[in-house]
């Protein structure tokens, strides 16, 4: 995979929200 554009970043972020929920995001960071 090459460097991610802003669109890919937004998609991944939204998927992370749906999969893990907002409460678990700080744990991933």
N, CA, C and O atoms as a Maestro MAE file, in Angstrom:
{
 s_m_m2io_version
 :::
 2.0.0
}

f_m_ct {
 s_m_title
 :::
 protein
 m_atom[116] {
  # First column is atom index #
  i_m_mmod_type
  r_m_x_coord
  r_m_y_coord
  r_m_z_coord
  i_m_residue_number
  s_m_chain_name
  s_m_pdb_residue_name
  s_m_pdb_atom_name
  i_m_atomic_number
  :::
  1 25 0.834 -1.202 0.000 1 A "UNK " " N  " 7
  2 3 0.000 0.000 0.000 1 A "UNK " " CA " 6
  3 2 0.866 1.247 0.000 1 A "UNK " " C  " 6
  4 15 1.876 1.317 0.700 1 A "UNK " " O  " 8
  5 25 0.464 2.224 -0.787 2 A "UNK " " N  " 7
  6 3 1.174 3.498 -0.824 2 A "UNK " " CA " 6
  7 2 0.691 4.385 0.311 2 A "UNK " " C  " 6
  8 15 -0.109 3.961 1.145 2 A "UNK " " O  " 8
  9 25 1.176 5.607 0.337 3 A "UNK " " N  " 7
  10 3 0.721 6.554 1.363 3 A "UNK " " CA " 6
  11 2 -0.770 6.818 1.244 3 A "UNK " " C  " 6
  12 15 -1.295 6.945 0.138 3 A "UNK " " O  " 8
  13 25 -1.450 6.899 2.374 4 A "UNK " " N  " 7
  14 3 -2.898 7.085 2.368 4 A "UNK " " CA " 6
  15 2 -3.266 8.538 2.123 4 A "UNK " " C  " 6
  16 15 -2.633 9.449 2.656 4 A "UNK " " O  " 8
  17 25 -4.290 8.744 1.318 5 A "UNK " " N  " 7
  18 3 -4.825 10.086 1.118 5 A "UNK " " CA " 6
  19 2 -5.809 10.406 2.227 5 A "UNK " " C  " 6
  20 15 -6.079 9.575 3.094 5 A "UNK " " O  " 8
  21 25 -6.341 11.615 2.190 6 A "UNK " " N  " 7
  22 3 -7.265 12.015 3.263 6 A "UNK " " CA " 6
  23 2 -8.552 11.214 3.187 6 A "UNK " " C  " 6
  24 15 -9.179 10.956 4.214 6 A "UNK " " O  " 8
  25 25 -8.957 10.816 1.985 7 A "UNK " " N  " 7
  26 3 -10.196 10.039 1.851 7 A "UNK " " CA " 6
  27 2 -10.050 8.678 2.514 7 A "UNK " " C  " 6
  28 15 -10.939 8.234 3.241 7 A "UNK " " O  " 8
  29 25 -8.917 8.014 2.259 8 A "UNK " " N  " 7
  30 3 -8.693 6.710 2.868 8 A "UNK " " CA " 6
  31 2 -8.626 6.833 4.385 8 A "UNK " " C  " 6
  32 15 -9.123 5.973 5.112 8 A "UNK " " O  " 8
  33 25 -8.001 7.921 4.856 9 A "UNK " " N  " 7
  34 3 -7.885 8.137 6.298 9 A "UNK " " CA " 6
  35 2 -9.257 8.300 6.936 9 A "UNK " " C  " 6
  36 15 -9.520 7.752 8.006 9 A "UNK " " O  " 8
  37 25 -10.136 9.062 6.271 10 A "UNK " " N  " 7
  38 3 -11.485 9.277 6.803 10 A "UNK " " CA " 6
  39 2 -12.255 7.965 6.827 10 A "UNK " " C  " 6
  40 15 -12.942 7.668 7.803 10 A "UNK " " O  " 8
  41 25 -12.146 7.181 5.767 11 A "UNK " " N  " 7
  42 3 -12.859 5.903 5.699 11 A "UNK " " CA " 6
  43 2 -12.397 4.974 6.817 11 A "UNK " " C  " 6
  44 15 -13.218 4.348 7.487 11 A "UNK " " O  " 8
  45 25 -11.091 4.883 7.016 12 A "UNK " " N  " 7
  46 3 -10.551 4.016 8.059 12 A "UNK " " CA " 6
  47 2 -11.001 4.488 9.436 12 A "UNK " " C  " 6
  48 15 -11.320 3.679 10.307 12 A "UNK " " O  " 8
  49 25 -11.025 5.822 9.625 13 A "UNK " " N  " 7
  50 3 -11.438 6.368 10.916 13 A "UNK " " CA " 6
  51 2 -12.893 6.032 11.195 13 A "UNK " " C  " 6
  52 15 -13.240 5.647 12.312 13 A "UNK " " O  " 8
  53 25 -13.750 6.175 10.180 14 A "UNK " " N  " 7
  54 3 -15.172 5.869 10.352 14 A "UNK " " CA " 6
  55 2 -15.362 4.382 10.634 14 A "UNK " " C  " 6
  56 15 -16.159 4.010 11.495 14 A "UNK " " O  " 8
  57 25 -14.633 3.531 9.914 15 A "UNK " " N  " 7
  58 3 -14.733 2.097 10.161 15 A "UNK " " CA " 6
  59 2 -14.293 1.764 11.580 15 A "UNK " " C  " 6
  60 15 -14.897 0.916 12.237 15 A "UNK " " O  " 8
  61 25 -13.242 2.430 12.057 16 A "UNK " " N  " 7
  62 3 -12.769 2.194 13.419 16 A "UNK " " CA " 6
  63 2 -13.844 2.590 14.426 16 A "UNK " " C  " 6
  64 15 -14.055 1.896 15.421 16 A "UNK " " O  " 8
  65 25 -14.523 3.705 14.168 17 A "UNK " " N  " 7
  66 3 -15.596 4.135 15.071 17 A "UNK " " CA " 6
  67 2 -16.712 3.099 15.113 17 A "UNK " " C  " 6
  68 15 -17.239 2.791 16.182 17 A "UNK " " O  " 8
  69 25 -17.071 2.560 13.946 18 A "UNK " " N  " 7
  70 3 -18.167 1.599 13.884 18 A "UNK " " CA " 6
  71 2 -17.777 0.276 14.536 18 A "UNK " " C  " 6
  72 15 -18.597 -0.361 15.197 18 A "UNK " " O  " 8
  73 25 -16.511 -0.137 14.346 19 A "UNK " " N  " 7
  74 3 -16.086 -1.438 14.845 19 A "UNK " " CA " 6
  75 2 -15.810 -1.407 16.345 19 A "UNK " " C  " 6
  76 15 -16.251 -2.288 17.082 19 A "UNK " " O  " 8
  77 25 -15.083 -0.395 16.788 20 A "UNK " " N  " 7
  78 3 -14.605 -0.378 18.163 20 A "UNK " " CA " 6
  79 2 -15.444 0.518 19.061 20 A "UNK " " C  " 6
  80 15 -15.497 0.319 20.274 20 A "UNK " " O  " 8
  81 25 -16.100 1.510 18.459 21 A "UNK " " N  " 7
  82 3 -16.842 2.472 19.271 21 A "UNK " " CA " 6
  83 2 -15.919 3.583 19.755 21 A "UNK " " C  " 6
  84 15 -14.713 3.373 19.889 21 A "UNK " " O  " 8
  85 25 -16.473 4.756 20.018 22 A "UNK " " N  " 7
  86 3 -15.672 5.916 20.405 22 A "UNK " " CA " 6
  87 2 -14.905 5.698 21.712 22 A "UNK " " C  " 6
  88 15 -13.853 6.303 21.915 22 A "UNK " " O  " 8
  89 25 -15.417 4.847 22.595 23 A "UNK " " N  " 7
  90 3 -14.793 4.672 23.906 23 A "UNK " " CA " 6
  91 2 -13.457 3.938 23.804 23 A "UNK " " C  " 6
  92 15 -12.580 4.124 24.647 23 A "UNK " " O  " 8
  93 25 -13.298 3.090 22.758 24 A "UNK " " N  " 7
  94 3 -12.076 2.296 22.671 24 A "UNK " " CA " 6
  95 2 -10.996 2.970 21.832 24 A "UNK " " C  " 6
  96 15 -9.851 2.518 21.820 24 A "UNK " " O  " 8
  97 25 -11.346 4.048 21.130 25 A "UNK " " N  " 7
  98 3 -10.352 4.701 20.289 25 A "UNK " " CA " 6
  99 2 -9.126 5.183 21.064 25 A "UNK " " C  " 6
  100 15 -8.012 5.019 20.567 25 A "UNK " " O  " 8
  101 25 -9.272 5.770 22.260 26 A "UNK " " N  " 7
  102 3 -8.073 6.180 23.006 26 A "UNK " " CA " 6
  103 2 -7.150 5.008 23.328 26 A "UNK " " C  " 6
  104 15 -5.939 5.195 23.452 26 A "UNK " " O  " 8
  105 25 -7.701 3.807 23.464 27 A "UNK " " N  " 7
  106 3 -6.879 2.637 23.755 27 A "UNK " " CA " 6
  107 2 -6.012 2.276 22.560 27 A "UNK " " C  " 6
  108 15 -4.889 1.797 22.723 27 A "UNK " " O  " 8
  109 25 -6.537 2.508 21.345 28 A "UNK " " N  " 7
  110 3 -5.771 2.183 20.147 28 A "UNK " " CA " 6
  111 2 -4.602 3.136 19.979 28 A "UNK " " C  " 6
  112 15 -3.549 2.749 19.471 28 A "UNK " " O  " 8
  113 25 -4.781 4.381 20.401 29 A "UNK " " N  " 7
  114 3 -3.747 5.382 20.251 29 A "UNK " " CA " 6
  115 2 -2.625 5.158 21.253 29 A "UNK " " C  " 6
  116 15 -1.655 5.916 21.274 29 A "UNK " " O  " 8
  :::
 }
 m_bond[115] {
  # First column is bond index #
  i_m_from
  i_m_to
  i_m_order
  :::
  1 1 2 1
  2 2 3 1
  3 3 4 2
  4 3 5 1
  5 5 6 1
  6 6 7 1
  7 7 8 2
  8 7 9 1
  9 9 10 1
  10 10 11 1
  11 11 12 2
  12 11 13 1
  13 13 14 1
  14 14 15 1
  15 15 16 2
  16 15 17 1
  17 17 18 1
  18 18 19 1
  19 19 20 2
  20 19 21 1
  21 21 22 1
  22 22 23 1
  23 23 24 2
  24 23 25 1
  25 25 26 1
  26 26 27 1
  27 27 28 2
  28 27 29 1
  29 29 30 1
  30 30 31 1
  31 31 32 2
  32 31 33 1
  33 33 34 1
  34 34 35 1
  35 35 36 2
  36 35 37 1
  37 37 38 1
  38 38 39 1
  39 39 40 2
  40 39 41 1
  41 41 42 1
  42 42 43 1
  43 43 44 2
  44 43 45 1
  45 45 46 1
  46 46 47 1
  47 47 48 2
  48 47 49 1
  49 49 50 1
  50 50 51 1
  51 51 52 2
  52 51 53 1
  53 53 54 1
  54 54 55 1
  55 55 56 2
  56 55 57 1
  57 57 58 1
  58 58 59 1
  59 59 60 2
  60 59 61 1
  61 61 62 1
  62 62 63 1
  63 63 64 2
  64 63 65 1
  65 65 66 1
  66 66 67 1
  67 67 68 2
  68 67 69 1
  69 69 70 1
  70 70 71 1
  71 71 72 2
  72 71 73 1
  73 73 74 1
  74 74 75 1
  75 75 76 2
  76 75 77 1
  77 77 78 1
  78 78 79 1
  79 79 80 2
  80 79 81 1
  81 81 82 1
  82 82 83 1
  83 83 84 2
  84 83 85 1
  85 85 86 1
  86 86 87 1
  87 87 88 2
  88 87 89 1
  89 89 90 1
  90 90 91 1
  91 91 92 2
  92 91 93 1
  93 93 94 1
  94 94 95 1
  95 95 96 2
  96 95 97 1
  97 97 98 1
  98 98 99 1
  99 99 100 2
  100 99 101 1
  101 101 102 1
  102 102 103 1
  103 103 104 2
  104 103 105 1
  105 105 106 1
  106 106 107 1
  107 107 108 2
  108 107 109 1
  109 109 110 1
  110 110 111 1
  111 111 112 2
  112 111 113 1
  113 113 114 1
  114 114 115 1
  115 115 116 2
  :::
 }
}
